[in-house]
Amino acid sequence: MASQAAAYPGSYYAASIAEPGDYPGLDADLRVDVAVVGGGFTGVATALELAERGHSVALIEANRIGWGASGRNGGQVTGSLSGEAGLKKHLRDVPGGDVEAFVWDLRWRGQRIIEQRVQRYGIDCDLKHGHLQAAWKQGHVAALKADLKAAQARGMGDRVRWIEKDELRELLDTPLYHGALRNDANLHLHPLNLVRGEARAAADQGVAIFEGSPVVDIQHGAPARVVTAQGSITADTVVLAGGAYHKLARRDLAGKLFPAALGIVTTAPLGETAHRINPEDLAVYDTRFVLDYYRLTADGRLLFGGGANYSGRESEDVAAYLRPRLEATFPALAGVAIDYQWQGMAGIVPNRMPMLGRTGAGDNVYYAQGYSGHGVATSHIVASVLAEAIDGQAAEFDAFAGLPHGRVPFGERFGNTLLALGMTWYRLLETIR
Ligand SMILES: Cc1cc2nc3c(=O)[nH]c(=O)nc-3n(C[C@H](O)[C@H](O)[C@H](O)COP(=O)(O)OP(=O)(O)OC[C@H]3O[C@@H](n4cnc5c(N)ncnc54)[C@H](O)[C@@H]3O)c2cc1C
């Protein structure tokens, strides 16, 4: 591994890597079909899909595989897409012609891809089924029940169920919530082990992976050239998958995506208490706009995330901020030891719809980013859309690329301030409704 790679943050995930090992830095000039920039879920899943389809691929990561949001997140694979209402309104010319059906199918495509991949490549990532989406206020119950009805109408009746407030106490030892939607099609997992396992599978399929190799320039043309400090990759096609961490293609992408710092804590192992507070090992998230989310780890810790810092900077003390929320959720854990705390940057798009497109004068440099906190499933969906487009089937890609993504004026300088103000407004609306 090249020396400039930043180490993983001190997370529970980094402390429980299942498949150790690293990849070399790029110190040569290579020629491939596709160069993918960024080794998170978007980049790794795209590289793997393309290799499975027979393309020669190089994947270039500035730090370590899964170093960004993909190796730091809550590990909840949700059956909802960010910006879903907008997608239904703005998507045009979708394959099959029925936008509602297309969006419904998208909701579950990420889960299918992840499950198949874990099985096919034997990825050890603590994959489990079962989510609770818990109503924070009585006023949130109706929307959850409408979602339940929609799922039942589409044949998912055996996987979804409404849990009344009283019954909920048997599943979660918490005084919060007014009922919950249980969904056993949704997954939770160890995201760093998933992305590293997928990278290993990609390498086995012939993908040349480089760590510690920040891309400093993209030279557009046919072919295009991706340049690092010590080497370069010449490729027919380039995919930019740097999420909230990259600063490439500013002319097209500046002012459209804003990093929000999200924090997570993990307690010490809870022993028997883990089973008492969450006996069925379900992943939980609430219905607020800026929500709390949590689940147990394989070794019986509570992994708890919540809130967000929209300033674009990391918060000073995540544990101090999250402990009161954790203890309000589970009073039985008052004073529990916190073993790990960390933060990561999620890419927020103002209209919350995933951003896919091409950048530069040609049509061979693609980008995909901005899943607004729903990226575990969405990144895998997007990777399948990108791979298909690069393979010559661009119908889905074109539908996404046609979505309207405005530029926030002066967004590069003031975008995060505007985002923070917008979020404060939404939270205010939420408290008075
Ligand atoms: C704390 C936290 C909790 C979250 N919880 C959930 C959750 O429970 N469920 C869910 O669905 N989503 C969640 N998300 C969102 C999800 O993690 C992201 O949407 C998703 O991982 C984004 O993947 P990505 O590959 O696009 O970006 P990233 O994983 O951020 O990867 C981008 C990579 O590109 C690399 N890079 C950047 N610039 C360059 C360059 N110039 N050259 C080379 N490489 C470069 C970076 O080093 C990084 O590794 C959470 C996010 C955070 C931060």
The ligand as an ORCA input file, in Angstrom:
! r2SCAN-3c Opt
* xyz 0 1
  C     -21.996      7.732      9.630
  C     -22.806      7.344      8.419
  C     -23.897      6.504      8.581
  C     -24.646      6.084      7.467
  N     -25.589      5.124      7.645
  C     -26.200      4.580      6.561
  C     -27.064      3.461      6.719
  O     -27.242      2.902      7.811
  N     -27.701      3.007      5.606
  C     -27.493      3.558      4.360
  O     -28.105      3.100      3.393
  N     -26.607      4.578      4.186
  C     -25.946      5.091      5.244
  N     -25.023      6.086      5.064
  C     -24.722      6.560      3.682
  C     -23.786      5.599      2.926
  O     -22.732      5.176      3.747
  C     -23.222      6.316      1.684
  O     -24.295      6.852      0.923
  C     -22.437      5.371      0.768
  O     -21.516      4.610      1.502
  C     -21.709      6.190     -0.307
  O     -20.851      5.324     -1.005
  P     -19.828      5.886     -2.086
  O     -19.052      4.752     -2.596
  O     -20.583      6.688     -3.096
  O     -18.909      6.929     -1.303
  P     -17.775      6.655     -0.199
  O     -18.008      5.406      0.530
  O     -17.629      7.909      0.607
  O     -16.460      6.391     -1.054
  C     -15.791      7.380     -1.756
  C     -14.324      6.980     -1.828
  O     -13.692      7.768     -2.832
  C     -12.385      8.029     -2.395
  N     -11.892      9.221     -3.110
  C     -12.324     10.508     -2.992
  N     -11.621     11.314     -3.810
  C     -10.746     10.529     -4.466
  C      -9.734     10.780     -5.430
  N      -9.467     12.032     -5.890
  N      -8.989      9.739     -5.884
  C      -9.234      8.475     -5.451
  N     -10.188      8.179     -4.527
  C     -10.927      9.201     -4.040
  C     -12.510      8.248     -0.886
  O     -11.276      8.044     -0.213
  C     -13.574      7.224     -0.525
  O     -13.023      5.999     -0.076
  C     -24.302      6.571      6.153
  C     -23.231      7.462      6.006
  C     -22.480      7.850      7.102
  C     -21.318      8.770      6.906
*
